[in-house]
């Protein structure tokens, strides 16, 4: 039999994380929304990537902005570098897993694009390498991480640090931020 208290505890933790986010992230989300809007207005694109659940969030971000939840809003150019298993395995095999995003950013990113690295720890080497390559390409760089920010906080132009150390909670908030952005942007 499943211990119901585990479910209640998880839901309580989710509620507490959401409450902390309301007090510390609203202004950061507004700034990120402004960055998205400016990127789209200037004819540039958004590129996102991450590992594991963060890769899933990058994929959802691309799908959300292209499909726009049947809202009637025009689709927007958001690309996930985490979704193509053929590209990822080829690059992993030929250049090492630490370079899967660096190599894709090298091909896809342009000056003034917005490149977003998603990492619960902020220390994923392949995400760091992708962000560093984006900076070389002249893109504006953003990280969305857990509360420490990891190494990404030292290299990005803007960071959102979700007030949690629990990866599942961090990824849930990442997905919520995406939903908020998709809802508030034209």
PyMOL commands that set and color helices and strands:
alter all, ss='L'
color gray80, all
select helices_A, chain A and resi 4-24+26-41+53-70+85-95+97-108+125-136+150-154+167-184
alter helices_A, ss='H'
color red, helices_A
select strands_A, chain A and resi 46-50+78-80+114-119+140-145+158-161
alter strands_A, ss='S'
color yellow, strands_A
deselect
rebuild
show_as cartoon
